[in-house]
Amino acid sequence: MRLKTVFKSIFLIAITASFTACNNSEDYKDNSRATGWRLDGKDGNLKYKTDYDEQETGPGLVFVEGGTFTMGKVQDDVMHDWNNTPTQQHVQSFYMDETEVTNRMYLQYLDWLKYTFDPTEEKYRNIYYGALPDTLVWRNRLGYNETMTNNYLRHPAYQNYPVVGVNWIQATEFSKWRTDRVNEMVLEEKGYTAKGARFKADPASTFNSETYINAPSKVYGGNDSLTKGGRASARLVEVVDEDSTHNYVQRKDGVLLPAYRLPTEAEWEYAALGMSSVREYNKYRGRKKYPWDGQYTRDGGRRKRGDQLANFKQGDGDYGGIAGWSDDGADITAEIKSYSPNDFGIYDMAGNVAEWVADVYRPIVDDEFNDFNYYRGNVYTKNAINKDGTVKIVQSDSVIFDTLSNGSIIARALPGEIAQEAVTSEDTYLRTQFSESDNRDFRDGDLSSSRDYSESDKTRMYNSPQHKVNVQKDSTGNATGLDRQYDTDANRTTLIDNEVRVYKGGSWRDRAYWLDPAQRRYFPQDMATDYIGFRNAMSRVGSKSQKGKRARD
């Protein structure tokens, strides 16, 4: 009898504790721990997203859990160029494109530009033509490649092949466009904007993610029937009793995705290595030479024994192998997913095409200053503000163009975007993290690479060529042509400047030496080749892992 009483007491205590825990849990979710006020938006209280789970994975992406790794060459450096000395780095979790950006993906971008900004109108002409890949990269003085020149970009036979002929700037602009189209779709699918709103935009009323966050009433040309025409929009207003401050989705609602962008060099290398297969508890076993396990380029498995694991150049004149028994199944680029993915589920991180990354190239990686999310290339800007205090939106007649070193003209800010301007010394006053807008030269420190560096002239660390392109204009200010001038100075000592970017990974044109993810090369950001493509990344917001701490394998 006494035993029964004890069990009943324990049971009641357990029930009470469980009930209390539930109440505490509910209080934590629905009430403010700071004030005790409700957070559900009812009875005049502000509304907060208290039941947010985790970031949704954007279209085309796979999750890459961040961690610590050795960045740089861990095998013998047979070239002795010392530009990828091993350093210990840590990257935060992020998302990476499962495959390279394909011709079909890029064509969707081109078609959207063409239908939205009619290139037959002079003021829009360079928006479309500036985004076109350079199909002439396939030409060779002593080779017949006109089939690729004429067909590679647009023919359906190549639609799932990686896009090439795209320079770094074009890849960056594609990333911005992709961000806006994905978030535009998210808002429509979740019922915040009107159904089909994305098909009703014109040059003066395009959607931009940052504009929607900062000045939502100016999106879609200020057409409320589109921006607030969805079935879910009413709920945003109701929860704050018609308060106009929450008429639109805000960043705190967790609906919009972070930006698609080019991965940093550290992110790309980390994702390419896929170190999980050689992990043992809290350390890595051995050193990986390729994105796959082992020290060889051929598959050692029984089913595919001897098959090449990537698309690369086997030797002089050997881009694919003997007819009828191809080594890697391709002579130029290969269709995406032709080879097995690495441990993160990412395809073609070695071979097929090399890929642009975000970083400005320097021979050294300054891990002494920073070893967390390393990236060289920060140019901080701020939103331009009108005299009335509102953000300045780029209009159809104020598109911002950039004339590249080769004379090409490319749009850098489309109608609907928020105009950007440099950060000033007033903005950085007494800041300890940064003091100026452009940080590309910060601590590059390689004095020996520049003959013209002196204490009196610190404007240029690297003595690279300076080709000039001047836009010629008539008396009315209209452009009439370009004046191109080569830099013929024989004293130039390097090609390195702030407009050269890192590209990673071997390609169909490269020997196996370049398949090592640690290898790094550079190329002018406004030039393109037939062997460099790109893929996008996206930052992870919130927890480091998707499902908490996992059991060790």
Secondary structure in CASP SS format (residue, H / E / C, confidence):
PFRMAT SS
TARGET T0000
AUTHOR 0000-0000-0000
METHOD secondary structure of the structure
MODEL  1
M C 1.00
R H 1.00
L H 1.00
K H 1.00
T H 1.00
V H 1.00
F H 1.00
K H 1.00
S H 1.00
I H 1.00
F H 1.00
L H 1.00
I H 1.00
A H 1.00
I H 1.00
T H 1.00
A H 1.00
S H 1.00
F H 1.00
T H 1.00
A H 1.00
C H 1.00
N H 1.00
N H 1.00
S H 1.00
E H 1.00
D H 1.00
Y H 1.00
K H 1.00
D H 1.00
N E 1.00
S C 1.00
R C 1.00
A C 1.00
T C 1.00
G C 1.00
W C 1.00
R E 1.00
L C 1.00
D E 1.00
G C 1.00
K H 1.00
D H 1.00
G H 1.00
N C 1.00
L C 1.00
K E 1.00
Y C 1.00
K C 1.00
T C 1.00
D C 1.00
Y C 1.00
D C 1.00
E C 1.00
Q C 1.00
E C 1.00
T C 1.00
G C 1.00
P C 1.00
G C 1.00
L E 1.00
V E 1.00
F E 1.00
V E 1.00
E C 1.00
G C 1.00
G E 1.00
T E 1.00
F E 1.00
T E 1.00
M E 1.00
G C 1.00
K C 1.00
V C 1.00
Q C 1.00
D C 1.00
D C 1.00
V C 1.00
M C 1.00
H C 1.00
D C 1.00
W C 1.00
N C 1.00
N C 1.00
T C 1.00
P C 1.00
T E 1.00
Q E 1.00
Q E 1.00
H E 1.00
V E 1.00
Q C 1.00
S C 1.00
F E 1.00
Y E 1.00
M E 1.00
D E 1.00
E C 1.00
T C 1.00
E C 1.00
V C 1.00
T E 1.00
N H 1.00
R H 1.00
M H 1.00
Y H 1.00
L H 1.00
Q H 1.00
Y H 1.00
L H 1.00
D H 1.00
W H 1.00
L H 1.00
K H 1.00
Y H 1.00
T H 1.00
F C 1.00
D C 1.00
P C 1.00
T C 1.00
E C 1.00
E C 1.00
K C 1.00
Y C 1.00
R H 1.00
N H 1.00
I H 1.00
Y H 1.00
Y H 1.00
G C 1.00
A C 1.00
L C 1.00
P C 1.00
D C 1.00
T H 1.00
L H 1.00
V H 1.00
W H 1.00
R C 1.00
N E 1.00
R C 1.00
L C 1.00
G E 1.00
Y C 1.00
N C 1.00
E H 1.00
T H 1.00
M H 1.00
T H 1.00
N H 1.00
N H 1.00
Y C 1.00
L C 1.00
R C 1.00
H C 1.00
P H 1.00
A H 1.00
Y H 1.00
Q C 1.00
N C 1.00
Y C 1.00
P E 1.00
V C 1.00
V C 1.00
G C 1.00
V C 1.00
N C 1.00
W H 1.00
I H 1.00
Q H 1.00
A H 1.00
T H 1.00
E H 1.00
F H 1.00
S H 1.00
K H 1.00
W H 1.00
R H 1.00
T H 1.00
D H 1.00
R H 1.00
V H 1.00
N H 1.00
E H 1.00
M H 1.00
V H 1.00
L H 1.00
E H 1.00
E H 1.00
K C 1.00
G C 1.00
Y C 1.00
T C 1.00
A C 1.00
K C 1.00
G C 1.00
A H 1.00
R H 1.00
F H 1.00
K C 1.00
A C 1.00
D C 1.00
P C 1.00
A C 1.00
S C 1.00
T C 1.00
F C 1.00
N C 1.00
S H 1.00
E H 1.00
T H 1.00
Y H 1.00
I H 1.00
N H 1.00
A C 1.00
P H 1.00
S H 1.00
K H 1.00
V H 1.00
Y H 1.00
G H 1.00
G H 1.00
N C 1.00
D H 1.00
S H 1.00
L H 1.00
T H 1.00
K C 1.00
G C 1.00
G C 1.00
R C 1.00
A C 1.00
S H 1.00
A H 1.00
R H 1.00
L H 1.00
V H 1.00
E H 1.00
V C 1.00
V C 1.00
D C 1.00
E C 1.00
D C 1.00
S H 1.00
T H 1.00
H H 1.00
N C 1.00
Y C 1.00
V C 1.00
Q C 1.00
R H 1.00
K H 1.00
D H 1.00
G C 1.00
V C 1.00
L C 1.00
L C 1.00
P C 1.00
A C 1.00
Y E 1.00
R E 1.00
L C 1.00
P C 1.00
T C 1.00
E H 1.00
A H 1.00
E H 1.00
W H 1.00
E H 1.00
Y H 1.00
A H 1.00
A H 1.00
L H 1.00
G C 1.00
M H 1.00
S H 1.00
S H 1.00
V H 1.00
R E 1.00
E E 1.00
Y C 1.00
N C 1.00
K E 1.00
Y E 1.00
R C 1.00
G C 1.00
R C 1.00
K C 1.00
K C 1.00
Y C 1.00
P C 1.00
W C 1.00
D C 1.00
G C 1.00
Q C 1.00
Y C 1.00
T C 1.00
R E 1.00
D C 1.00
G C 1.00
G C 1.00
R C 1.00
R C 1.00
K C 1.00
R C 1.00
G C 1.00
D C 1.00
Q E 1.00
L C 1.00
A C 1.00
N C 1.00
F C 1.00
K C 1.00
Q C 1.00
G E 1.00
D C 1.00
G C 1.00
D E 1.00
Y C 1.00
G C 1.00
G E 1.00
I E 1.00
A C 1.00
G C 1.00
W E 1.00
S E 1.00
D C 1.00
D C 1.00
G C 1.00
A C 1.00
D C 1.00
I C 1.00
T C 1.00
A C 1.00
E C 1.00
I C 1.00
K C 1.00
S C 1.00
Y C 1.00
S C 1.00
P C 1.00
N C 1.00
D C 1.00
F C 1.00
G C 1.00
I C 1.00
Y C 1.00
D C 1.00
M C 1.00
A C 1.00
G C 1.00
N C 1.00
V C 1.00
A E 1.00
E E 1.00
W E 1.00
V E 1.00
A E 1.00
D E 1.00
V E 1.00
Y C 1.00
R C 1.00
P C 1.00
I C 1.00
V C 1.00
D C 1.00
D C 1.00
E C 1.00
F C 1.00
N C 1.00
D C 1.00
F E 1.00
N C 1.00
Y C 1.00
Y C 1.00
R C 1.00
G C 1.00
N C 1.00
V E 1.00
Y C 1.00
T E 1.00
K E 1.00
N E 1.00
A C 1.00
I E 1.00
N C 1.00
K C 1.00
D C 1.00
G C 1.00
T C 1.00
V E 1.00
K C 1.00
I E 1.00
V C 1.00
Q C 1.00
S C 1.00
D C 1.00
S C 1.00
V C 1.00
I E 1.00
F E 1.00
D E 1.00
T E 1.00
L C 1.00
S C 1.00
N C 1.00
G C 1.00
S C 1.00
I E 1.00
I E 1.00
A E 1.00
R E 1.00
A E 1.00
L C 1.00
P C 1.00
G C 1.00
E C 1.00
I E 1.00
A C 1.00
Q E 1.00
E E 1.00
A E 1.00
V C 1.00
T C 1.00
S C 1.00
E C 1.00
D C 1.00
T C 1.00
Y C 1.00
L C 1.00
R C 1.00
T C 1.00
Q C 1.00
F C 1.00
S C 1.00
E C 1.00
S C 1.00
D E 1.00
N C 1.00
R C 1.00
D C 1.00
F C 1.00
R C 1.00
D C 1.00
G C 1.00
D C 1.00
L H 1.00
S H 1.00
S H 1.00
S C 1.00
R C 1.00
D C 1.00
Y C 1.00
S E 1.00
E C 1.00
S C 1.00
D E 1.00
K C 1.00
T C 1.00
R C 1.00
M C 1.00
Y C 1.00
N C 1.00
S C 1.00
P C 1.00
Q C 1.00
H C 1.00
K E 1.00
V E 1.00
N E 1.00
V E 1.00
Q E 1.00
K E 1.00
D C 1.00
S C 1.00
T C 1.00
G C 1.00
N C 1.00
A E 1.00
T E 1.00
G E 1.00
L E 1.00
D E 1.00
R E 1.00
Q E 1.00
Y C 1.00
D C 1.00
T C 1.00
D C 1.00
A C 1.00
N C 1.00
R C 1.00
T C 1.00
T C 1.00
L C 1.00
I C 1.00
D C 1.00
N C 1.00
E C 1.00
V E 1.00
R E 1.00
V E 1.00
Y E 1.00
K E 1.00
G C 1.00
G C 1.00
S C 1.00
W C 1.00
R C 1.00
D C 1.00
R C 1.00
A H 1.00
Y H 1.00
W H 1.00
L H 1.00
D C 1.00
P C 1.00
A C 1.00
Q C 1.00
R E 1.00
R E 1.00
Y E 1.00
F E 1.00
P E 1.00
Q C 1.00
D C 1.00
M C 1.00
A C 1.00
T C 1.00
D C 1.00
Y C 1.00
I E 1.00
G E 1.00
F C 1.00
R C 1.00
N C 1.00
A E 1.00
M E 1.00
S E 1.00
R C 1.00
V C 1.00
G C 1.00
S C 1.00
K C 1.00
S C 1.00
Q C 1.00
K C 1.00
G C 1.00
K C 1.00
R C 1.00
A C 1.00
R C 1.00
D C 1.00
END
